[in-house]
Amino acid sequence: MINQNKSKKILLLYVLIALGFLIFLSVMLLTTLKSRDLPSLYTKESSKAVRGSIISADGFHIASTKKLYKAIVNTHYIDPLKKDLFVELFSIYSGIESEEITKKLSKKRGVVVLSYNIEQKQAQYLKRLAYELRRLKVFVERKSPTTGRTTLHGLSIIESGESREYSYGDLLTPIIGYPHKIEEEGYTYVKGVKGLERRFEDDLQAKQDELSQGPRDVNSYIILNKKSFSKPNINGLDIKLTIPISLQIRVERMLDNMKVELDAKHIMIGIMNSTNGEVIALASSNRFLPKSIKKSDYPSLNSGMIEYSFEPGSVIKTITFALLLDKGLINPYDLVNGHNGRFKIGKKIITDEHKFDWLSAENTIVHSSNIGIAQLAQKLSGAEFHEGLKTFGFSKKSTPDLIYEKTGSIPSAIKLNNEIYKATCSYGYGMKANLMQLLRAYSAFNNNGRMVTPKIVSSFIDSYERETKSVDEEQIQVIKSSTAHRVKKVLIKTVNEGTGTKAKTEGLVIGGKTGTSHIVENGKYVRKYNTAFIGFANDQKQKYTIGVAVVQPKKSQFAAQTSVPVFKKAVEIMVEEGYLRPLQPDIVK
């Protein structure tokens, strides 16, 4: 009986062992057959390329791009006992007040964005903090109620976009222009809207994002071997300008003061090297902050140098005189009747501010006689006058470096056959031009008859610091060298004896022509004026063409009282900054 019980126990034991073995085999089989989410043996890293910078001639970044990052945390994974530690450490590393962080964490459960605007350097510190928080077990694993899987999510620092920075505020606006933001797949980019930002959008924009992928080691670092792949980021090109900020800042401040002094609506100035077209200052009294544009800034968003087209007035007399002289239709000493300040052509009465009896052809420029130049202009045919104005660049784009230029207009050859159109156009009415066109046209008188194209962009610099010079536009011989030399002497005489005497600067060669024109409103001329002074300032080595326009000055309607003093102050700044060196008079003991 005892043996029988013993046999039963042994049999039961074997059955239990067999059953356990079967269960073990079943579990192993299920584990083998069941699909599992194994950790990937590969990893991938990426980084966005950024927009290029706009750099001044003296190496300062006027416009640049910085990356922005966002900090994200999932509150479900923060250990409640270590929440205060998380808040304090994140506050220290981010610079955000701990109260603000606590408020965000308590306001919402789950995924919380702690900041959208973390800068790149700060982001590096926060990434290090994320690692330390894991090590300190501030985050705990949680099991998903749906999948049953255990996961752990810590602090994530993710690239969120880019921000355009203007380190010098409103410097050089609206030439620089401004961008707007666009969002693509959760990333914020900027694109140019106006100015250089828009004109060189294709050059400035990022070319290629960085990407690395391949097998990973236990620390999730990419193993560099035949199976790995990487491509570098290629940032947008940096654009280097011909304009130094040291000069630009001083000229802008001067315009700000003169705008108040002259009670003007707007003042503009361009300063250009007469021999190569490099612009060293392009300033406006009406500027804006690109990152905080207000409604009151809207009129200033357009670049007045190329987008404000106006009747230039008497500065065109020099062009008319040059065309006549170049074609041999007059010589500087021909006499013309001043008609005592009042002369009728057809049905139009032409007047002069100063009354003249007789004056020489060159003195129609020196003393700015409408009557004199109107009579001389009749020697030109309509076709000659029209083609001459076009050759000097009027009704054409003045520079390839700016965008949205208003090229103005000139009367047709047929209209210019009419003596009245010919007369009024000879002193700058009935046509429109912008200040950059006038600057370009006058460069011929300071460059042996060759007209240069204003150049604002000097070169392009790639991610490897390789510099490519921008293309130089061909200089155009618009008048003979002898003609240019003679006109130049007349412009110097205008400063020494005529309407531009307030521009005289001891030790420098200064020449130029004043211009005043009525403004048209609702198709009629009103008692509002624009004034201009276009000329040059030279020392023994350097030659600069300088153009000034003052829009609606209330202090005076005369260029001699408005535009000329602005020109003079600009020359004084150039002397102080070392761009011009006056010839020192001999000291007689």
C-alpha positions in Angstrom: 0.0 0.0 0.0 2.9 2.3 0.9 4.7 1.5 -2.3 1.5 2.3 -4.3 1.2 5.8 -2.7 4.9 6.4 -3.3 4.5 5.5 -7.0 1.5 7.9 -7.3 3.5 10.8 -5.8 6.4 10.2 -8.2 4.0 10.1 -11.2 2.4 13.3 -10.0 5.8 14.9 -9.7 6.7 13.9 -13.3 3.4 15.2 -14.6 4.0 18.5 -12.9 7.5 18.7 -14.3 6.2 17.9 -17.7 3.4 20.4 -17.5 5.9 23.1 -16.3 8.2 22.2 -19.2 5.3 22.5 -21.6 4.3 25.9 -20.2 7.9 27.0 -20.5 8.1 25.9 -24.1 4.8 27.7 -24.9 6.0 30.9 -23.4 9.3 30.7 -25.3 7.4 30.0 -28.5 5.0 32.9 -28.0 7.9 35.2 -27.2 9.7 34.1 -30.3 6.7 34.4 -32.5 5.4 37.7 -31.0 6.4 40.9 -32.9 8.6 43.1 -30.8 9.7 46.8 -31.0 13.4 46.4 -30.7 15.5 49.5 -30.2 16.8 50.8 -33.6 20.4 50.0 -34.2 20.6 53.2 -36.3 20.4 56.8 -35.4 20.0 60.1 -37.2 21.0 63.7 -36.4 20.1 66.9 -38.3 20.5 70.6 -38.0 19.0 73.5 -40.0 21.3 75.7 -42.1 20.7 79.5 -41.6 20.2 82.6 -43.7 23.3 84.6 -44.6 24.3 87.9 -43.0 24.6 91.4 -44.4 28.0 92.8 -43.4 29.3 96.4 -43.6 32.4 97.3 -45.5 34.2 97.6 -42.1 33.2 94.1 -41.0 30.1 94.7 -38.8 27.1 92.4 -39.1 24.2 94.7 -39.8 21.7 91.9 -40.4 22.3 88.3 -39.1 20.3 85.2 -38.3 20.2 83.3 -35.0 18.6 80.0 -34.4 15.8 79.7 -31.9 14.9 76.6 -29.9 11.9 75.5 -27.9 12.0 73.6 -24.6 9.4 70.9 -24.1 8.7 68.7 -21.2 5.9 66.1 -20.5 4.6 66.6 -17.0 3.5 62.9 -16.7 7.2 61.9 -16.4 8.3 64.4 -13.8 8.8 62.7 -10.4 6.4 64.7 -8.1 9.1 64.6 -5.3 11.6 66.3 -7.6 9.4 68.8 -9.4 10.8 71.7 -7.4 14.3 70.6 -8.3 13.4 70.6 -12.0 11.9 74.0 -11.8 14.9 75.5 -10.0 17.4 74.0 -12.3 15.5 74.9 -15.5 15.1 78.5 -14.2 18.9 78.8 -13.6 19.8 77.4 -17.0 17.1 79.2 -19.0 16.9 82.6 -17.2 13.1 82.2 -16.9 11.6 83.0 -13.5 10.8 79.9 -11.5 7.3 81.3 -10.8 6.6 81.5 -14.6 7.8 77.9 -15.1 5.6 76.6 -12.2 2.6 78.4 -13.6 3.1 76.8 -17.0 3.5 73.3 -15.5 0.4 73.6 -13.3 -1.7 75.1 -16.1 -1.6 72.1 -18.3 -0.9 68.4 -17.9 1.0 66.4 -20.5 3.3 68.1 -23.1 4.2 71.7 -22.1 6.3 74.1 -24.1 8.3 76.0 -21.5 9.8 78.5 -24.1 9.7 79.1 -27.8 12.6 81.6 -27.9 15.7 79.9 -26.6 19.0 81.1 -28.2 21.6 78.7 -29.6 24.2 79.1 -26.8 21.5 78.7 -24.1 20.1 75.7 -25.9 23.5 73.9 -25.6 23.4 74.4 -21.8 19.8 73.2 -21.6 20.7 70.0 -23.6 23.4 69.3 -21.0 20.8 70.0 -18.2 18.5 67.4 -19.9 21.2 64.8 -19.5 21.8 65.7 -15.9 18.1 65.6 -15.1 17.9 62.0 -16.4 21.0 61.1 -14.3 19.4 62.6 -11.2 16.2 60.5 -12.0 14.1 63.6 -12.0 12.1 61.8 -14.7 10.5 58.4 -14.1 9.3 55.7 -16.4 5.6 55.3 -17.0 3.6 52.4 -18.5 1.2 53.2 -21.2 -2.3 52.0 -20.3 -3.1 51.2 -24.0 0.1 49.5 -25.2 1.5 48.4 -21.9 4.9 49.6 -22.8 7.2 51.4 -20.4 8.5 54.7 -21.7 10.5 57.7 -20.4 10.4 61.2 -21.8 12.7 63.9 -20.4 13.4 67.5 -21.2 13.6 68.1 -25.0 15.4 71.0 -26.7 14.2 71.3 -30.3 15.1 73.7 -33.1 12.0 75.8 -33.7 13.1 78.4 -36.2 15.3 81.4 -36.9 15.1 85.1 -36.0 16.6 87.9 -38.1 18.6 90.3 -35.9 19.5 93.9 -36.7 22.3 94.8 -34.3 22.4 98.5 -35.2 18.7 99.2 -35.0 17.5 101.4 -37.9 20.9 101.8 -39.5 20.8 101.8 -43.3 17.0 101.2 -43.5 15.2 101.1 -45.8 18.2 100.1 -48.0 18.6 96.9 -46.0 14.8 96.3 -46.1 13.0 93.8 -43.8 11.8 90.2 -43.8 8.6 88.4 -42.9 8.2 85.0 -41.2 6.9 81.9 -42.8 6.3 78.5 -41.2 7.1 75.2 -42.9 6.6 71.9 -41.1 6.7 73.5 -37.7 9.9 75.5 -38.4 9.9 79.3 -38.7 12.0 80.8 -41.6 12.4 84.4 -42.6 12.2 85.7 -46.2 13.1 89.2 -47.5 10.3 91.6 -48.4 12.1 94.8 -49.3 15.5 96.2 -49.9 18.7 94.1 -50.0 16.9 91.4 -48.0 14.5 90.9 -51.0 16.8 91.7 -53.8 19.3 89.0 -52.8 16.8 86.5 -51.3 18.2 83.6 -53.4 21.8 84.3 -52.3 20.9 84.8 -48.6 18.7 81.8 -48.1 20.1 78.6 -46.6 21.2 76.1 -49.2 21.4 72.7 -47.4 20.6 71.4 -43.9 23.1 69.2 -42.0 22.2 65.5 -41.8 24.1 62.5 -40.3 22.8 59.0 -40.0 24.2 55.5 -39.5 24.8 52.7 -37.0 24.8 53.8 -33.4 26.9 52.7 -30.4 25.5 52.1 -26.9 25.5 55.9 -26.2 23.5 56.5 -29.4 26.5 58.2 -31.1 26.9 57.6 -34.8 29.6 55.0 -35.8 31.4 56.4 -38.8 31.9 53.6 -41.2 30.8 52.5 -44.7 27.2 52.3 -43.6 27.1 55.9 -42.2 26.1 59.0 -44.2 26.5 62.7 -43.6 26.2 66.0 -45.4 27.2 69.3 -44.0 24.9 72.3 -43.6 25.5 75.0 -46.2 24.3 78.4 -44.9 23.2 81.2 -47.1 25.8 83.5 -48.6 26.9 86.5 -46.5 26.7 89.8 -48.4 29.4 92.3 -47.8 28.5 96.0 -48.6 30.6 98.9 -49.9 29.2 101.0 -47.0 31.1 101.3 -43.7 28.9 101.8 -40.6 31.3 104.3 -39.1 30.5 106.8 -41.9 26.9 105.7 -42.3 26.0 106.3 -38.7 27.4 109.8 -38.7 25.7 110.8 -41.9 22.3 109.5 -40.7 22.6 111.4 -37.4 23.4 114.6 -39.4 20.3 114.1 -41.6 18.2 113.6 -38.5 19.4 117.0 -37.1 19.0 118.7 -40.5 15.5 117.4 -40.9 14.5 119.2 -37.7 16.5 122.3 -38.6 15.0 122.6 -42.1 11.5 121.4 -41.0 11.6 118.9 -43.9 9.5 115.9 -44.7 12.4 113.8 -45.8 16.1 114.2 -46.5 18.3 111.8 -48.6 21.9 111.6 -49.5 24.1 109.3 -51.6 27.9 109.4 -51.6 29.7 107.4 -54.3 33.2 106.9 -55.5 33.3 108.6 -58.9 35.8 106.2 -60.5 34.4 102.8 -59.5 30.8 103.4 -58.4 31.2 102.1 -54.9 28.7 103.8 -52.6 30.1 104.6 -49.2 27.0 106.2 -47.7 23.3 105.9 -48.6 21.3 107.6 -45.9 17.8 108.7 -45.2 16.3 110.7 -42.4 13.2 108.5 -42.5 14.1 105.0 -41.1 12.4 102.2 -39.2 13.2 99.3 -36.9 12.9 96.2 -39.0 11.7 94.0 -36.1 9.0 96.4 -34.8 7.5 98.2 -37.8 4.6 100.5 -36.8 1.9 101.9 -39.0 3.6 105.3 -39.0 6.6 103.6 -40.5 4.8 102.6 -43.7 5.9 105.6 -45.8 9.6 104.9 -44.8 9.6 101.2 -45.9 10.3 102.3 -49.5 13.8 103.3 -50.4 13.5 107.0 -51.3 16.8 106.9 -53.2 15.2 104.8 -55.9 11.5 104.8 -55.2 10.8 108.5 -54.8 10.6 109.9 -58.3 10.3 113.7 -58.6 10.8 116.5 -61.0 14.5 117.3 -60.4 14.4 121.0 -61.4 17.6 122.9 -62.2 20.1 120.1 -61.6 19.0 119.0 -65.1 20.4 122.2 -66.6 23.9 120.7 -66.3 22.8 117.7 -68.4 21.2 120.0 -71.0 24.3 122.2 -71.1 26.6 119.1 -71.5 24.6 117.7 -74.4 24.7 121.1 -76.2 28.4 121.4 -75.6 29.2 117.8 -76.6 27.5 118.2 -79.9 29.2 121.5 -80.6 26.0 123.4 -80.7 27.3 126.0 -78.2 30.5 127.1 -76.5 30.7 128.3 -72.9 31.1 131.9 -73.8 28.1 132.3 -76.2 25.9 135.1 -75.0 22.2 134.6 -74.3 19.6 137.2 -73.6 18.3 137.1 -70.0 15.2 139.2 -71.0 15.4 140.9 -67.6 14.0 137.8 -65.8 10.8 137.3 -67.9 10.5 135.5 -71.2 7.6 134.1 -73.2 7.9 130.9 -75.3 4.6 130.1 -77.1 2.0 130.6 -74.4 4.3 129.9 -71.5 6.0 132.6 -69.4 9.4 131.6 -68.1 10.8 133.5 -65.2 14.1 133.7 -63.3 14.6 134.4 -59.6 17.4 136.9 -60.5 17.0 139.3 -63.4 19.7 139.2 -66.1 20.3 141.3 -69.2 22.9 139.2 -71.0 24.9 136.3 -69.7 27.2 133.6 -71.1 26.1 130.1 -71.8 28.1 128.7 -68.8 26.6 131.4 -66.5 23.2 130.0 -67.2 24.5 127.1 -65.0 26.5 129.2 -62.6 23.5 131.5 -61.8 20.8 129.0 -62.7 18.9 130.9 -65.4 15.8 129.2 -66.6 15.4 131.7 -69.4 19.0 131.2 -70.6 19.0 127.4 -70.7 15.5 127.3 -72.3 16.7 129.3 -75.2 19.9 127.3 -75.6 18.0 124.0 -75.5 16.1 125.0 -78.7 19.3 124.1 -80.6 18.8 120.4 -79.8 16.4 118.4 -81.9 13.7 116.5 -80.0 15.5 113.2 -80.9 18.9 114.5 -79.7 17.5 115.7 -76.4 15.5 112.5 -75.8 18.4 110.2 -76.7 20.8 112.4 -74.6 18.7 112.1 -71.5 18.4 108.3 -72.0 22.2 108.0 -72.5 22.6 109.8 -69.1 20.5 107.0 -67.6 17.1 108.7 -67.1 14.1 106.5 -67.4 16.4 103.5 -66.8 17.4 101.5 -63.7 20.2 103.2 -61.9 21.7 100.1 -60.0 21.3 96.4 -60.1 21.7 96.1 -56.3 18.3 97.5 -55.3 14.8 96.4 -56.2 11.4 98.1 -57.0 13.0 101.2 -58.5 10.8 103.8 -59.9 12.7 104.8 -63.1 10.8 108.0 -63.7 10.0 109.3 -67.2 11.2 111.7 -69.9 9.2 113.3 -72.7 9.2 111.5 -76.0 11.3 112.7 -78.9 8.1 114.0 -80.6 7.1 116.0 -77.5 10.6 117.4 -77.2 10.3 118.8 -80.7 7.8 121.2 -79.2 9.6 124.3 -78.0 7.7 124.5 -74.7 8.4 120.9 -73.8 12.0 121.4 -74.8 12.2 124.6 -72.7 10.7 123.2 -69.5 12.6 119.9 -69.7 15.8 121.8 -70.1 15.5 123.0 -66.5 14.0 119.7 -65.1 10.3 120.0 -65.4 8.1 117.7 -67.4 10.3 114.8 -66.5 10.9 112.6 -63.4 14.0 111.1 -61.9 15.1 109.6 -58.6 18.2 110.7 -56.6 20.2 107.6 -57.5 19.7 108.3 -61.2 21.0 111.9 -60.7 23.9 110.7 -58.7 24.8 108.3 -61.5 24.4 110.9 -64.2 26.6 113.5 -62.5 29.4 110.9 -62.0 30.3 111.4 -65.7 31.4 115.0 -64.9 33.9 113.8 -62.3 35.1 110.8 -64.3 36.2 112.0 -67.7 32.8 111.6 -69.3 32.3 108.0 -68.2 29.2 107.3 -66.1 29.6 104.6 -63.4 26.9 102.4 -62.0 26.2 102.8 -58.2 27.5 99.7 -56.4 26.3 98.7 -53.0 27.3 95.1 -52.7 31.0 94.4 -52.7 31.2 90.6 -52.5 29.5 87.3 -51.4 31.1 85.1 -48.8 30.2 81.4 -48.5 30.3 79.0 -45.5 34.0 78.3 -46.1 34.9 82.0 -45.9 35.5 82.1 -49.7 34.8 85.6 -51.0 33.5 86.3 -54.5 33.5 89.8 -55.8 30.3 91.2 -57.2 30.3 91.9 -60.9 31.4 95.5 -61.9 29.1 97.1 -64.4 30.7 98.5 -67.5 31.3 102.3 -67.4 29.5 104.2 -70.2 31.2 107.0 -72.1 28.2 109.4 -72.3 30.1 112.6 -73.3 33.6 113.3 -74.6 36.4 113.6 -71.9 36.9 117.3 -73.0 33.3 118.1 -72.6 33.2 116.5 -69.1 36.3 118.5 -68.1 34.7 121.8 -69.2 31.4 121.0 -67.5 33.4 120.2 -64.3 35.0 123.6 -64.4 31.6 125.2 -64.7 30.3 123.2 -61.7 33.3 124.3 -59.7 32.6 127.9 -60.7 29.0 127.5 -59.6 30.3 126.7 -56.1 32.9 129.4 -56.1 30.7 132.2 -57.6 27.1 131.0 -58.1 24.3 129.3 -56.3 26.4 126.7 -54.5 28.8 129.0 -52.6 27.8 127.5 -49.2 29.3 124.2 -50.3 32.8 125.6 -50.5 35.4 123.7 -48.4 39.0 125.0 -48.1 41.5 122.6 -49.5 39.1 120.5 -51.5 37.8 120.7 -55.1 34.0 121.2 -54.8 31.6 121.5 -57.7 27.8 121.1 -58.0 24.5 122.4 -59.1 21.4 123.4 -57.1 17.9 122.5 -58.1 14.4 123.5 -56.8 11.1 122.2 -58.1 7.4 122.7 -57.3 5.5 119.6 -56.2 2.4 118.5 -58.1 -0.7 117.6 -56.1 -4.0 116.6 -57.8 -2.5 117.5 -61.2 -1.6 121.1 -60.2 1.6 122.7 -58.9 1.3 123.8 -55.3 3.4 126.0 -53.1 5.5 123.0 -51.8 9.0 122.3 -53.0 11.7 119.7 -53.4 15.3 120.9 -53.5 18.5 119.1 -54.6 22.2 119.6 -54.9 24.2 117.2 -57.0 28.0 117.6 -57.2 31.4 116.3 -56.3 34.1 116.6 -53.6 37.7 115.7 -54.5 41.1 115.8 -52.9 44.5 115.0 -54.4 43.6 111.3 -54.7 39.9 110.6 -54.1 36.9 111.7 -56.1 33.3 111.4 -54.8 30.0 112.2 -56.4 27.5 113.3 -53.8 23.7 113.8 -54.3 21.3 115.4 -51.8 17.5 115.7 -52.0 15.4 117.6 -49.4 11.6 116.9 -49.6 9.3 119.7 -48.7 11.5 121.8 -46.5 9.5 124.5 -44.8 12.4 126.7 -43.8 13.2 127.7 -47.3 12.3 126.8 -50.9 15.8 127.4 -52.1 18.4 124.6 -52.5 21.1 127.0 -51.5 19.5 127.2 -48.1 18.5 123.6 -47.7 20.3 120.9 -49.8 23.7 122.8 -50.0 24.2 122.9 -46.2 23.4 119.2 -46.0 26.1 118.6 -48.7 28.6 120.7 -46.8 28.0 118.9 -43.6 28.5 115.5 -45.3 31.8 116.7 -46.8 32.9 117.8 -43.3 32.1 114.3 -41.9 34.1 112.7 -44.8 37.1 114.9 -43.9 36.8 114.0 -40.2 36.5 110.3 -41.1 39.5 110.4 -43.4 37.8 109.9 -46.7 38.9 113.3 -47.9 42.1 115.1 -47.1 42.1 118.8 -47.7 45.3 120.3 -49.2 46.8 122.4 -46.4 47.7 125.9 -47.4 51.4 126.9 -47.1 52.3 128.6 -43.9 54.2 131.7 -44.6 56.5 132.7 -41.7 
